[in-house]
Amino acid sequence: MEVTASMVKELREKTGAGMMDCKRALAEADGDMERAMEVLRERGLASAAKKSGRVAAEGLVEAYIHGGGRIGVLVEVNCETDFVAKNEDFRQLVRDIAMHIAASNPLYVRRDEVSSEFIEKEREILRAQTLNEGKPENIVDKIVDGRIEKYLKEICLLDQPFVKNPDKTVEMLVREKIAQIGENISIRRFTRFVVGEGIEKKESNFAEEVMSQVRV
């Protein structure tokens, strides 16, 4: 089947992949659009790790407001080209990440942002707690290492289970989108605001509230 320019354009709009990649995928799939999308995804998964090292300076800043203005999030997610920044799949990813931040309250994007001083302070606290629990001295450090690992997964955005699908982490979600779109995607920074934060008040389950809106 002949691969036409309109077919290449349609596939590129659906995936955000490069023109020649779309043309080759369509040729391999004998013009079948769905199969061509699968081909691009298969190739993308294999090369997503390589793409993660490329410079991503385009992208979007997304705002998410929850609970009638009680929680607000601003997040910057970068890609390589303005073309992909306008792609609906990329835009949906950024919206999902902003919503996730509102629900899960990470403190950092990735582990390398966590200072060694912060980790050592947490380690001291956890070690004292573990000793107070009566754990044997010879296994305390191993227990503390496990608890530090668990804590980092709780506070680092990329390590957190994605709120709309806890079977995958946010990092897995991003890597899947890199594979689909064919460009590097990087969550650069975020800010999360909560009305009255730091003032003593009745606690709410923000994650449950956010997900109740998603399910509507």
Solvent accessible surface area in square Angstrom, and as a share of the most:
residue,aa,sasa,rsa
1,M,154,0.69
2,E,138,0.62
3,V,31,0.18
4,T,54,0.31
5,A,88,0.68
6,S,79,0.51
7,M,25,0.11
8,V,15,0.08
9,K,127,0.54
10,E,72,0.32
11,L,0,0.00
12,R,83,0.30
13,E,95,0.43
14,K,79,0.33
15,T,3,0.01
16,G,5,0.05
17,A,6,0.05
18,G,34,0.33
19,M,113,0.50
20,M,98,0.44
21,D,59,0.31
22,C,0,0.00
23,K,98,0.42
24,R,122,0.45
25,A,0,0.00
26,L,0,0.00
27,A,64,0.50
28,E,101,0.45
29,A,10,0.08
30,D,91,0.47
31,G,10,0.10
32,D,73,0.38
33,M,31,0.14
34,E,113,0.51
35,R,89,0.32
36,A,0,0.00
37,M,58,0.26
38,E,90,0.41
39,V,2,0.01
40,L,14,0.07
41,R,112,0.41
42,E,95,0.43
43,R,105,0.38
44,G,5,0.05
45,L,82,0.41
46,A,86,0.67
47,S,29,0.19
48,A,5,0.04
49,A,67,0.52
50,K,165,0.70
51,K,27,0.11
52,S,49,0.32
53,G,70,0.68
54,R,108,0.40
55,V,129,0.74
56,A,21,0.16
57,A,84,0.65
58,E,74,0.33
59,G,24,0.23
60,L,34,0.17
61,V,100,0.57
62,E,40,0.18
63,A,59,0.46
64,Y,46,0.18
65,I,113,0.57
66,H,4,0.02
67,G,24,0.23
68,G,90,0.87
69,G,37,0.36
70,R,93,0.34
71,I,1,0.01
72,G,11,0.11
73,V,1,0.01
74,L,84,0.42
75,V,1,0.01
76,E,22,0.10
77,V,0,0.00
78,N,14,0.07
79,C,0,0.00
80,E,45,0.20
81,T,55,0.32
82,D,73,0.38
83,F,79,0.33
84,V,1,0.00
85,A,4,0.03
86,K,131,0.56
87,N,11,0.06
88,E,104,0.47
89,D,45,0.23
90,F,0,0.00
91,R,83,0.30
92,Q,73,0.32
93,L,4,0.02
94,V,0,0.00
95,R,84,0.31
96,D,18,0.10
97,I,1,0.00
98,A,0,0.00
99,M,10,0.05
100,H,0,0.00
101,I,0,0.00
102,A,0,0.00
103,A,9,0.07
104,S,35,0.23
105,N,71,0.36
106,P,3,0.02
107,L,95,0.47
108,Y,50,0.19
109,V,4,0.02
110,R,68,0.25
111,R,87,0.32
112,D,121,0.63
113,E,74,0.33
114,V,12,0.07
115,S,51,0.33
116,S,77,0.49
117,E,127,0.57
118,F,57,0.24
119,I,40,0.20
120,E,87,0.39
121,K,128,0.54
122,E,33,0.15
123,R,68,0.25
124,E,119,0.53
125,I,77,0.39
126,L,28,0.14
127,R,73,0.27
128,A,52,0.40
129,Q,86,0.38
130,T,0,0.00
131,L,69,0.34
132,N,130,0.67
133,E,90,0.41
134,G,63,0.61
135,K,73,0.31
136,P,73,0.46
137,E,108,0.49
138,N,132,0.68
139,I,68,0.34
140,V,0,0.00
141,D,80,0.41
142,K,162,0.69
143,I,39,0.20
144,V,1,0.01
145,D,74,0.38
146,G,43,0.41
147,R,75,0.27
148,I,12,0.06
149,E,69,0.31
150,K,126,0.53
151,Y,57,0.22
152,L,17,0.08
153,K,96,0.41
154,E,87,0.39
155,I,12,0.06
156,C,0,0.00
157,L,0,0.00
158,L,28,0.14
159,D,32,0.17
160,Q,8,0.03
161,P,77,0.48
162,F,11,0.05
163,V,24,0.14
164,K,83,0.35
165,N,56,0.29
166,P,95,0.60
167,D,133,0.69
168,K,38,0.16
169,T,39,0.23
170,V,1,0.00
171,E,65,0.29
172,M,91,0.41
173,L,21,0.11
174,V,10,0.06
175,R,91,0.33
176,E,52,0.23
177,K,33,0.14
178,I,4,0.02
179,A,2,0.01
180,Q,44,0.20
181,I,0,0.00
182,G,23,0.22
183,E,18,0.08
184,N,7,0.04
185,I,7,0.03
186,S,36,0.23
187,I,1,0.01
188,R,130,0.47
189,R,135,0.49
190,F,39,0.16
191,T,62,0.36
192,R,35,0.13
193,F,117,0.49
194,V,20,0.11
195,V,101,0.58
196,G,28,0.27
197,E,114,0.51
198,G,82,0.78
199,I,118,0.60
200,E,175,0.78
201,K,105,0.44
202,K,186,0.79
203,E,159,0.71
204,S,49,0.32
205,N,88,0.45
206,F,41,0.17
207,A,39,0.30
208,E,107,0.48
209,E,54,0.24
210,V,0,0.00
211,M,33,0.15
212,S,50,0.32
213,Q,98,0.43
214,V,60,0.34
215,R,168,0.61
216,V,163,0.94
